[in-house]
Amino acid sequence: MLAAALICALALFSIPLANAQSDEATGKEPAKDAPEKVVLPEEVAAPEEAARAWVLADMESGERLAGERDDRRFPIASTTKVMVGLVVLDLASSGAVDLDEEVVVSEEAAFYANPIYSNVGLLAGDSLSVRELLMATMISSGDDAVYALAEHLGGGEGDAGVDRFVEKMNEKAAKRGLKDSHFTNPIGLDAKEHYSSASDLARTTQLAFEHPEFRKMVATPYATITTQDREIPLSNTNELLSSYAPTTGVKTGTTPAAGSSLVASAASGDESYVAVFLDSQEDRFDAAVRALEYGFAANENVDLVAEKDSYTTVSVPYRREKIGLVAGDDVTGLVDADSKVERAVEIKKDLPDSAKPGTRLGTVTATVDGERVGESALVARKGYDEASVWERAWYTVSGVFVEE
């Protein structure tokens, strides 16, 4: 009987076996129990009714943490210039624009250097670099500077060039999925079809922060730019840079329709947040500090999946032994005191005949409160060799006897 079983096994050893890996290691399953709640040192309340619309979001992931009416469209004043910065620096990253190329200020741009506009005092004929004009735009909110920048990058003086640049702004918004944003000018002047939402502005800021030049500019309290014959001092309009230590930027804005608005960001340790207030109903800087402090106190950035930690085991093909699978990378995410963290693993349906340490054999996915945060590869902690003919045969034979 044993000989017959052995001959049968040798004839069939190459056929994939249903039990070549453990049932619990196939498909999806929970992995490693997680605490229902994370104990945080302090609980604070998010600001309420602080503005017509506001939002607090994680700068790294974009996750919305708190807010009111943040998906509604409102005038946004000079916070528009965050999108200007994103467009300019994306063009520079692609090689379409050189930040050091010179721009000559037109009479149309110099028109905005009068008291009814926010300006840095540019004169017709002034020569500055694209970088310097962007600095004047982001630091001092210079309407004259952003108009000169838009003309230059739009390929012509006056409204025609500016309109072409605004088209780039709208194309960027559409490409990035900012469905509640539309622009008619680069300055932020009130207009019926010029609007965004607090959530879209937070997302725009997150994208702009991917550029080191942007982060540097919006975090600069004071700077100087130079024309061919004089220096122009710049002073940041964001008071938080001098009053709130964790501040990292970004932009103020005020018009009759938009009211007093602000995009503010802050970072501490491995946490960073962006808060947006449109038409603030109280001091916008105080409201931003409360929102950002709420972010720091009520949320914690933790490892939802830890690199090199084991999350499941799998049976080695054609052997009655198992190996552990460990995470290839960290997956971090924000949790608060009520967050429910869950992890699920998925293993390859057909494991390879052999594997080295570090071979990817599955994935582990982390969710917080039902929302997917990220995933990591699951890799073999130790390798295994391909089973020999006799090992496959013995596996089959022993399986027959077990079944009997």
VEXVEX-356047 format. One record per residue (C-alpha): x, z negated, y negated. Coordinates in nm, 3 decimals, padded with zeros to 5 digits. Each point is the difference from the previous one (the first is absolute). Layout:
BEGIN
node X->X | Z->Z | Y->Y $
...
***
This chain:
BEGIN
node X->00.000 | Z->00.000 | Y->00.000 $
node X->00.281 | Z->-00.088 | Y->-00.241 $
node X->00.181 | Z->00.327 | Y->00.075 $
node X->-00.317 | Z->00.199 | Y->-00.064 $
node X->-00.058 | Z->-00.177 | Y->-00.328 $
node X->00.360 | Z->00.061 | Y->-00.101 $
node X->-00.023 | Z->00.373 | Y->00.077 $
node X->-00.322 | Z->00.020 | Y->-00.201 $
node X->00.164 | Z->-00.182 | Y->-00.290 $
node X->00.297 | Z->00.238 | Y->00.000 $
node X->-00.233 | Z->00.296 | Y->-00.016 $
node X->-00.200 | Z->-00.136 | Y->-00.285 $
node X->00.255 | Z->-00.195 | Y->-00.206 $
node X->-00.006 | Z->00.249 | Y->-00.290 $
node X->-00.375 | Z->-00.036 | Y->-00.058 $
node X->-00.070 | Z->-00.226 | Y->-00.305 $
node X->-00.144 | Z->-00.329 | Y->00.116 $
node X->-00.289 | Z->-00.170 | Y->-00.172 $
node X->00.167 | Z->-00.338 | Y->00.025 $
node X->00.342 | Z->00.113 | Y->-00.121 $
node X->-00.046 | Z->-00.237 | Y->-00.295 $
node X->-00.208 | Z->-00.312 | Y->-00.035 $
node X->-00.364 | Z->00.032 | Y->-00.102 $
node X->00.045 | Z->-00.244 | Y->-00.285 $
node X->00.280 | Z->00.212 | Y->-00.151 $
node X->-00.209 | Z->00.315 | Y->-00.034 $
node X->-00.229 | Z->00.077 | Y->-00.291 $
node X->-00.048 | Z->-00.251 | Y->-00.279 $
node X->00.007 | Z->-00.374 | Y->00.023 $
node X->00.047 | Z->-00.301 | Y->-00.226 $
node X->00.360 | Z->-00.114 | Y->-00.029 $
node X->00.136 | Z->-00.342 | Y->-00.089 $
node X->-00.256 | Z->-00.242 | Y->-00.130 $
node X->-00.003 | Z->-00.035 | Y->-00.378 $
node X->-00.125 | Z->-00.295 | Y->-00.204 $
node X->-00.349 | Z->00.039 | Y->-00.135 $
node X->00.119 | Z->-00.128 | Y->-00.337 $
node X->00.327 | Z->-00.015 | Y->-00.189 $
node X->00.061 | Z->-00.327 | Y->-00.180 $
node X->00.107 | Z->00.065 | Y->-00.357 $
node X->00.138 | Z->-00.254 | Y->-00.246 $
node X->-00.264 | Z->00.047 | Y->-00.265 $
node X->-00.338 | Z->00.160 | Y->-00.058 $
node X->-00.096 | Z->00.143 | Y->-00.339 $
node X->-00.303 | Z->00.191 | Y->-00.117 $
node X->00.015 | Z->00.366 | Y->-00.097 $
node X->-00.104 | Z->00.073 | Y->-00.359 $
node X->-00.366 | Z->00.091 | Y->-00.043 $
node X->-00.161 | Z->00.218 | Y->-00.266 $
node X->00.340 | Z->00.036 | Y->-00.164 $
node X->-00.060 | Z->00.366 | Y->-00.089 $
node X->-00.249 | Z->00.282 | Y->00.034 $
node X->00.206 | Z->00.093 | Y->00.304 $
node X->00.306 | Z->-00.156 | Y->00.161 $
node X->00.191 | Z->00.001 | Y->00.326 $
node X->00.290 | Z->-00.177 | Y->00.168 $
node X->00.189 | Z->00.195 | Y->00.266 $
node X->00.310 | Z->-00.039 | Y->00.210 $
node X->00.270 | Z->00.220 | Y->-00.150 $
node X->00.158 | Z->00.080 | Y->00.336 $
node X->-00.304 | Z->00.094 | Y->00.207 $
node X->-00.259 | Z->00.065 | Y->-00.269 $
node X->-00.237 | Z->-00.243 | Y->00.172 $
node X->-00.278 | Z->-00.119 | Y->-00.232 $
node X->-00.001 | Z->-00.379 | Y->-00.025 $
node X->-00.262 | Z->-00.071 | Y->-00.265 $
node X->-00.188 | Z->00.169 | Y->-00.281 $
node X->-00.328 | Z->00.090 | Y->-00.164 $
node X->-00.142 | Z->00.348 | Y->-00.066 $
node X->00.345 | Z->00.137 | Y->00.077 $
node X->-00.134 | Z->00.327 | Y->00.142 $
node X->-00.198 | Z->00.089 | Y->-00.314 $
node X->00.120 | Z->00.249 | Y->-00.262 $
node X->00.095 | Z->-00.127 | Y->-00.345 $
node X->00.209 | Z->00.111 | Y->-00.300 $
node X->00.359 | Z->-00.113 | Y->00.054 $
node X->00.182 | Z->00.044 | Y->-00.335 $
node X->00.381 | Z->00.009 | Y->00.023 $
node X->00.007 | Z->-00.117 | Y->00.361 $
node X->-00.037 | Z->00.379 | Y->00.041 $
node X->00.375 | Z->00.014 | Y->-00.052 $
node X->00.062 | Z->-00.144 | Y->00.346 $
node X->-00.120 | Z->00.335 | Y->00.136 $
node X->00.224 | Z->00.178 | Y->-00.253 $
node X->00.297 | Z->-00.192 | Y->00.136 $
node X->-00.093 | Z->00.084 | Y->00.358 $
node X->-00.033 | Z->00.373 | Y->-00.077 $
node X->00.329 | Z->00.017 | Y->-00.193 $
node X->00.202 | Z->-00.187 | Y->00.262 $
node X->-00.153 | Z->00.190 | Y->00.290 $
node X->00.104 | Z->00.321 | Y->-00.177 $
node X->00.349 | Z->-00.141 | Y->-00.051 $
node X->00.025 | Z->-00.101 | Y->00.368 $
node X->-00.091 | Z->00.352 | Y->00.107 $
node X->00.265 | Z->00.150 | Y->-00.227 $
node X->-00.256 | Z->00.168 | Y->-00.227 $
node X->00.104 | Z->-00.215 | Y->-00.296 $
node X->00.335 | Z->-00.140 | Y->-00.110 $
node X->-00.044 | Z->-00.340 | Y->-00.165 $
node X->00.303 | Z->00.072 | Y->-00.218 $
node X->-00.124 | Z->00.333 | Y->-00.138 $
node X->-00.056 | Z->00.000 | Y->-00.374 $
node X->-00.339 | Z->00.026 | Y->-00.169 $
node X->-00.052 | Z->00.091 | Y->-00.365 $
node X->-00.296 | Z->-00.181 | Y->-00.156 $
node X->-00.259 | Z->00.238 | Y->-00.144 $
node X->-00.207 | Z->-00.048 | Y->-00.312 $
node X->-00.306 | Z->-00.050 | Y->00.221 $
node X->00.172 | Z->-00.285 | Y->00.184 $
node X->00.132 | Z->-00.154 | Y->-00.323 $
node X->-00.359 | Z->-00.007 | Y->-00.131 $
node X->-00.066 | Z->-00.293 | Y->00.233 $
node X->00.267 | Z->-00.205 | Y->-00.177 $
node X->-00.248 | Z->-00.144 | Y->-00.247 $
node X->-00.157 | Z->-00.347 | Y->-00.017 $
node X->-00.327 | Z->00.085 | Y->00.172 $
node X->00.191 | Z->00.069 | Y->00.322 $
node X->00.245 | Z->-00.201 | Y->00.206 $
node X->00.330 | Z->00.170 | Y->-00.078 $
node X->00.378 | Z->-00.034 | Y->-00.016 $
node X->00.047 | Z->00.198 | Y->-00.320 $
node X->00.113 | Z->00.339 | Y->00.127 $
node X->00.061 | Z->00.276 | Y->-00.252 $
node X->-00.035 | Z->00.374 | Y->00.041 $
node X->00.338 | Z->00.137 | Y->00.109 $
node X->00.114 | Z->-00.320 | Y->00.171 $
node X->00.191 | Z->00.071 | Y->00.320 $
node X->-00.029 | Z->-00.244 | Y->00.293 $
node X->00.025 | Z->00.020 | Y->00.378 $
node X->-00.297 | Z->00.001 | Y->00.236 $
node X->00.115 | Z->-00.343 | Y->00.118 $
node X->00.002 | Z->-00.139 | Y->-00.355 $
node X->-00.346 | Z->00.137 | Y->-00.073 $
node X->-00.128 | Z->-00.155 | Y->00.321 $
node X->00.160 | Z->-00.331 | Y->-00.098 $
node X->-00.177 | Z->00.014 | Y->-00.336 $
node X->-00.324 | Z->00.078 | Y->00.186 $
node X->00.019 | Z->-00.280 | Y->00.256 $
node X->00.170 | Z->-00.271 | Y->-00.208 $
node X->-00.151 | Z->00.040 | Y->-00.347 $
node X->-00.303 | Z->00.212 | Y->00.095 $
node X->00.105 | Z->00.269 | Y->-00.246 $
node X->-00.278 | Z->00.256 | Y->-00.041 $
node X->00.240 | Z->00.227 | Y->-00.186 $
node X->00.250 | Z->-00.026 | Y->00.288 $
node X->-00.253 | Z->00.075 | Y->00.274 $
node X->-00.138 | Z->00.298 | Y->-00.194 $
node X->00.352 | Z->00.145 | Y->-00.037 $
node X->00.060 | Z->-00.061 | Y->00.369 $
node X->-00.326 | Z->00.169 | Y->00.100 $
node X->00.074 | Z->00.303 | Y->-00.220 $
node X->00.344 | Z->00.042 | Y->00.154 $
node X->-00.109 | Z->-00.040 | Y->00.361 $
node X->-00.310 | Z->00.209 | Y->-00.061 $
node X->00.213 | Z->00.288 | Y->-00.116 $
node X->-00.107 | Z->00.042 | Y->-00.361 $
node X->-00.062 | Z->-00.166 | Y->-00.334 $
node X->-00.341 | Z->-00.124 | Y->-00.107 $
node X->-00.316 | Z->-00.044 | Y->00.200 $
node X->00.072 | Z->00.288 | Y->00.239 $
node X->00.311 | Z->-00.166 | Y->00.140 $
node X->-00.163 | Z->-00.343 | Y->00.004 $
node X->-00.304 | Z->00.135 | Y->00.183 $
node X->00.223 | Z->00.145 | Y->00.270 $
node X->00.168 | Z->-00.336 | Y->00.044 $
node X->-00.340 | Z->-00.172 | Y->00.023 $
node X->-00.084 | Z->00.245 | Y->00.277 $
node X->00.302 | Z->-00.135 | Y->00.186 $
node X->-00.137 | Z->-00.352 | Y->-00.047 $
node X->-00.335 | Z->00.097 | Y->00.147 $
node X->00.164 | Z->00.189 | Y->00.285 $
node X->00.206 | Z->-00.310 | Y->00.078 $
node X->-00.311 | Z->-00.217 | Y->00.000 $
node X->-00.179 | Z->00.237 | Y->00.237 $
node X->00.300 | Z->00.030 | Y->00.232 $
node X->00.035 | Z->-00.377 | Y->00.022 $
node X->-00.367 | Z->-00.056 | Y->00.070 $
node X->-00.080 | Z->-00.165 | Y->-00.334 $
node X->-00.364 | Z->00.106 | Y->-00.001 $
node X->-00.101 | Z->-00.212 | Y->-00.299 $
node X->00.267 | Z->00.131 | Y->-00.238 $
node X->-00.014 | Z->00.291 | Y->-00.244 $
node X->00.207 | Z->00.067 | Y->-00.311 $
node X->-00.052 | Z->00.207 | Y->-00.314 $
node X->00.312 | Z->-00.112 | Y->-00.190 $
node X->00.331 | Z->-00.174 | Y->00.078 $
node X->-00.041 | Z->-00.268 | Y->-00.268 $
node X->-00.313 | Z->-00.178 | Y->00.119 $
node X->-00.220 | Z->00.090 | Y->-00.295 $
node X->-00.370 | Z->-00.066 | Y->00.064 $
node X->-00.185 | Z->00.303 | Y->00.138 $
node X->-00.303 | Z->00.045 | Y->00.223 $
node X->00.195 | Z->00.154 | Y->00.287 $
node X->00.303 | Z->-00.227 | Y->-00.032 $
node X->-00.031 | Z->-00.291 | Y->00.240 $
node X->00.130 | Z->-00.184 | Y->00.302 $
node X->-00.089 | Z->-00.307 | Y->00.203 $
node X->00.187 | Z->-00.326 | Y->00.039 $
node X->00.068 | Z->00.082 | Y->00.365 $
node X->00.130 | Z->00.349 | Y->-00.083 $
node X->00.227 | Z->-00.144 | Y->-00.267 $
node X->00.137 | Z->-00.254 | Y->00.247 $
node X->00.072 | Z->00.281 | Y->00.245 $
node X->00.160 | Z->00.216 | Y->-00.272 $
node X->00.225 | Z->-00.293 | Y->-00.090 $
node X->00.095 | Z->-00.054 | Y->00.363 $
node X->00.104 | Z->00.367 | Y->00.023 $
node X->00.192 | Z->-00.012 | Y->-00.328 $
node X->00.188 | Z->-00.309 | Y->00.117 $
node X->00.154 | Z->00.209 | Y->00.275 $
node X->00.226 | Z->00.140 | Y->-00.275 $
node X->00.288 | Z->-00.232 | Y->-00.104 $
node X->00.002 | Z->00.155 | Y->-00.349 $
node X->-00.365 | Z->-00.098 | Y->-00.049 $
node X->00.057 | Z->-00.357 | Y->00.118 $
node X->00.297 | Z->-00.032 | Y->-00.233 $
node X->-00.185 | Z->00.131 | Y->-00.305 $
node X->-00.314 | Z->-00.210 | Y->00.032 $
node X->00.207 | Z->-00.314 | Y->00.055 $
node X->00.208 | Z->00.057 | Y->-00.316 $
node X->-00.093 | Z->-00.225 | Y->-00.297 $
node X->00.220 | Z->00.176 | Y->-00.256 $
node X->00.198 | Z->00.324 | Y->-00.009 $
node X->00.139 | Z->00.260 | Y->-00.237 $
node X->-00.030 | Z->00.379 | Y->00.006 $
node X->00.205 | Z->00.236 | Y->-00.212 $
node X->-00.075 | Z->00.321 | Y->-00.185 $
node X->00.268 | Z->00.225 | Y->-00.145 $
node X->00.022 | Z->-00.214 | Y->-00.314 $
node X->-00.152 | Z->-00.346 | Y->00.060 $
node X->-00.087 | Z->-00.274 | Y->00.246 $
node X->-00.358 | Z->-00.099 | Y->00.079 $
node X->-00.064 | Z->-00.353 | Y->00.129 $
node X->-00.262 | Z->-00.045 | Y->00.273 $
node X->-00.196 | Z->-00.319 | Y->00.059 $
node X->-00.220 | Z->-00.046 | Y->00.306 $
node X->-00.370 | Z->-00.057 | Y->-00.065 $
node X->-00.035 | Z->-00.207 | Y->00.319 $
node X->00.022 | Z->-00.363 | Y->-00.111 $
node X->00.027 | Z->-00.121 | Y->00.359 $
node X->00.362 | Z->00.114 | Y->00.012 $
node X->00.091 | Z->-00.290 | Y->-00.226 $
node X->-00.263 | Z->-00.255 | Y->00.105 $
node X->-00.043 | Z->00.028 | Y->00.379 $
node X->00.321 | Z->-00.008 | Y->00.203 $
node X->-00.115 | Z->00.192 | Y->00.312 $
node X->-00.110 | Z->00.300 | Y->-00.211 $
node X->00.134 | Z->00.342 | Y->00.097 $
node X->-00.207 | Z->00.219 | Y->-00.242 $
node X->-00.207 | Z->00.215 | Y->-00.072 $
node X->-00.231 | Z->00.130 | Y->-00.283 $
node X->-00.244 | Z->-00.102 | Y->-00.272 $
node X->-00.281 | Z->00.202 | Y->-00.154 $
node X->-00.255 | Z->-00.044 | Y->-00.279 $
node X->-00.266 | Z->00.233 | Y->-00.145 $
node X->-00.354 | Z->-00.058 | Y->-00.131 $
node X->-00.161 | Z->00.124 | Y->00.323 $
node X->00.254 | Z->-00.146 | Y->00.245 $
node X->00.036 | Z->-00.332 | Y->-00.175 $
node X->00.305 | Z->-00.213 | Y->00.075 $
node X->00.141 | Z->00.116 | Y->00.332 $
node X->00.306 | Z->-00.077 | Y->00.207 $
node X->00.184 | Z->00.095 | Y->00.316 $
node X->00.231 | Z->-00.287 | Y->00.098 $
node X->00.230 | Z->-00.055 | Y->00.295 $
node X->00.201 | Z->-00.292 | Y->00.131 $
node X->00.226 | Z->-00.081 | Y->00.294 $
node X->00.131 | Z->-00.315 | Y->00.163 $
node X->00.197 | Z->-00.008 | Y->00.322 $
node X->-00.145 | Z->00.261 | Y->00.233 $
node X->-00.337 | Z->00.009 | Y->-00.178 $
node X->-00.093 | Z->00.241 | Y->-00.279 $
node X->-00.336 | Z->00.071 | Y->-00.162 $
node X->-00.161 | Z->00.223 | Y->-00.259 $
node X->-00.297 | Z->-00.110 | Y->-00.211 $
node X->-00.211 | Z->00.236 | Y->-00.212 $
node X->-00.242 | Z->-00.111 | Y->-00.274 $
node X->-00.221 | Z->00.251 | Y->-00.180 $
node X->-00.172 | Z->-00.123 | Y->-00.317 $
node X->00.106 | Z->-00.359 | Y->00.044 $
node X->-00.259 | Z->-00.255 | Y->-00.109 $
node X->00.270 | Z->-00.260 | Y->-00.067 $
node X->00.368 | Z->00.007 | Y->-00.081 $
node X->00.123 | Z->00.276 | Y->00.234 $
node X->00.339 | Z->-00.162 | Y->00.055 $
node X->-00.152 | Z->-00.336 | Y->00.095 $
node X->-00.241 | Z->00.173 | Y->00.238 $
node X->00.287 | Z->00.193 | Y->00.161 $
node X->00.205 | Z->-00.316 | Y->00.054 $
node X->-00.295 | Z->-00.170 | Y->00.169 $
node X->-00.057 | Z->00.298 | Y->00.227 $
node X->00.367 | Z->00.034 | Y->00.093 $
node X->00.034 | Z->-00.374 | Y->00.061 $
node X->-00.306 | Z->00.019 | Y->00.222 $
node X->00.180 | Z->00.267 | Y->00.198 $
node X->00.311 | Z->-00.213 | Y->00.045 $
node X->-00.191 | Z->-00.319 | Y->00.086 $
node X->-00.284 | Z->00.132 | Y->00.214 $
node X->00.188 | Z->00.258 | Y->00.202 $
node X->00.313 | Z->00.001 | Y->00.209 $
node X->00.204 | Z->00.294 | Y->00.122 $
node X->00.069 | Z->-00.067 | Y->00.368 $
node X->00.133 | Z->00.181 | Y->00.304 $
node X->-00.308 | Z->00.110 | Y->00.190 $
node X->00.231 | Z->00.158 | Y->00.258 $
node X->00.358 | Z->-00.122 | Y->00.029 $
node X->00.284 | Z->00.228 | Y->00.103 $
node X->00.143 | Z->-00.083 | Y->00.347 $
node X->-00.293 | Z->-00.229 | Y->00.087 $
node X->-00.163 | Z->00.075 | Y->00.338 $
node X->-00.364 | Z->00.111 | Y->-00.008 $
node X->-00.075 | Z->00.105 | Y->00.360 $
node X->00.156 | Z->00.096 | Y->00.333 $
node X->-00.026 | Z->00.313 | Y->00.214 $
node X->00.065 | Z->00.064 | Y->00.366 $
node X->00.302 | Z->00.219 | Y->00.074 $
node X->-00.113 | Z->00.324 | Y->00.171 $
node X->00.013 | Z->-00.026 | Y->00.382 $
node X->00.123 | Z->-00.360 | Y->-00.009 $
node X->-00.170 | Z->-00.333 | Y->00.010 $
node X->00.181 | Z->-00.135 | Y->-00.304 $
node X->-00.077 | Z->-00.017 | Y->-00.369 $
node X->00.195 | Z->00.035 | Y->-00.323 $
node X->-00.087 | Z->-00.135 | Y->-00.342 $
node X->-00.080 | Z->00.222 | Y->-00.296 $
node X->00.116 | Z->-00.112 | Y->-00.343 $
node X->-00.086 | Z->00.117 | Y->-00.351 $
node X->00.238 | Z->00.253 | Y->-00.146 $
node X->-00.080 | Z->-00.092 | Y->-00.361 $
node X->-00.164 | Z->-00.266 | Y->-00.213 $
node X->-00.354 | Z->00.051 | Y->-00.125 $
node X->-00.066 | Z->-00.215 | Y->-00.306 $
node X->-00.327 | Z->-00.062 | Y->-00.175 $
node X->-00.182 | Z->-00.229 | Y->-00.238 $
node X->-00.217 | Z->-00.278 | Y->00.136 $
node X->-00.197 | Z->-00.275 | Y->-00.165 $
node X->-00.134 | Z->-00.327 | Y->00.131 $
node X->-00.297 | Z->00.172 | Y->00.169 $
node X->00.172 | Z->00.309 | Y->00.138 $
node X->-00.044 | Z->00.090 | Y->00.366 $
node X->00.309 | Z->00.169 | Y->00.137 $
node X->-00.030 | Z->00.208 | Y->00.317 $
node X->00.243 | Z->00.216 | Y->00.195 $
node X->-00.072 | Z->00.265 | Y->00.262 $
node X->00.246 | Z->00.177 | Y->00.227 $
node X->-00.021 | Z->00.347 | Y->00.148 $
node X->00.231 | Z->00.116 | Y->00.277 $
node X->00.089 | Z->00.357 | Y->00.094 $
node X->-00.227 | Z->00.127 | Y->00.276 $
node X->00.291 | Z->00.141 | Y->00.198 $
node X->00.315 | Z->-00.207 | Y->-00.022 $
node X->00.328 | Z->00.192 | Y->00.042 $
node X->00.179 | Z->-00.021 | Y->00.335 $
node X->00.292 | Z->-00.168 | Y->-00.177 $
node X->00.051 | Z->-00.168 | Y->-00.336 $
node X->00.284 | Z->-00.143 | Y->-00.202 $
node X->-00.021 | Z->-00.319 | Y->-00.205 $
node X->-00.184 | Z->00.099 | Y->-00.319 $
node X->-00.199 | Z->00.286 | Y->00.154 $
node X->-00.341 | Z->00.024 | Y->-00.163 $
node X->-00.274 | Z->-00.074 | Y->00.252 $
node X->-00.293 | Z->-00.090 | Y->-00.224 $
node X->-00.120 | Z->-00.137 | Y->-00.334 $
node X->-00.131 | Z->-00.325 | Y->-00.141 $
node X->-00.250 | Z->00.019 | Y->-00.286 $
node X->-00.072 | Z->-00.287 | Y->-00.240 $
node X->-00.329 | Z->-00.052 | Y->-00.182 $
node X->-00.106 | Z->-00.255 | Y->-00.260 $
node X->-00.371 | Z->-00.074 | Y->-00.024 $
node X->-00.071 | Z->00.317 | Y->00.194 $
node X->00.207 | Z->00.225 | Y->-00.229 $
node X->00.298 | Z->00.182 | Y->00.149 $
node X->00.323 | Z->-00.107 | Y->-00.171 $
node X->00.264 | Z->00.180 | Y->00.201 $
node X->00.157 | Z->00.060 | Y->00.338 $
node X->00.336 | Z->-00.026 | Y->00.170 $
node X->00.147 | Z->00.170 | Y->00.302 $
node X->00.021 | Z->-00.209 | Y->00.317 $
node X->00.333 | Z->00.059 | Y->00.169 $
node X->00.151 | Z->-00.106 | Y->00.330 $
node X->00.192 | Z->-00.326 | Y->-00.025 $
node X->00.215 | Z->00.111 | Y->00.293 $
node X->00.031 | Z->00.335 | Y->00.170 $
node X->-00.074 | Z->00.111 | Y->00.352 $
node X->00.126 | Z->00.283 | Y->00.224 $
node X->-00.206 | Z->00.264 | Y->00.173 $
node X->-00.127 | Z->-00.120 | Y->00.335 $
node X->00.174 | Z->00.155 | Y->00.303 $
node X->-00.182 | Z->00.183 | Y->00.278 $
node X->00.016 | Z->-00.309 | Y->00.220 $
node X->-00.120 | Z->-00.228 | Y->-00.283 $
node X->-00.299 | Z->00.226 | Y->-00.056 $
node X->-00.068 | Z->00.014 | Y->00.372 $
node X->00.022 | Z->-00.376 | Y->00.038 $
node X->-00.227 | Z->-00.046 | Y->-00.304 $
node X->-00.259 | Z->00.225 | Y->00.164 $
node X->00.031 | Z->-00.162 | Y->00.340 $
node X->-00.021 | Z->-00.352 | Y->-00.134 $
node X->-00.301 | Z->00.108 | Y->-00.202 $
node X->-00.172 | Z->00.125 | Y->00.316 $
node X->00.058 | Z->-00.331 | Y->00.174 $
node X->-00.118 | Z->-00.195 | Y->-00.303 $
node X->-00.318 | Z->00.207 | Y->-00.009 $
node X->-00.052 | Z->-00.055 | Y->00.373 $
***
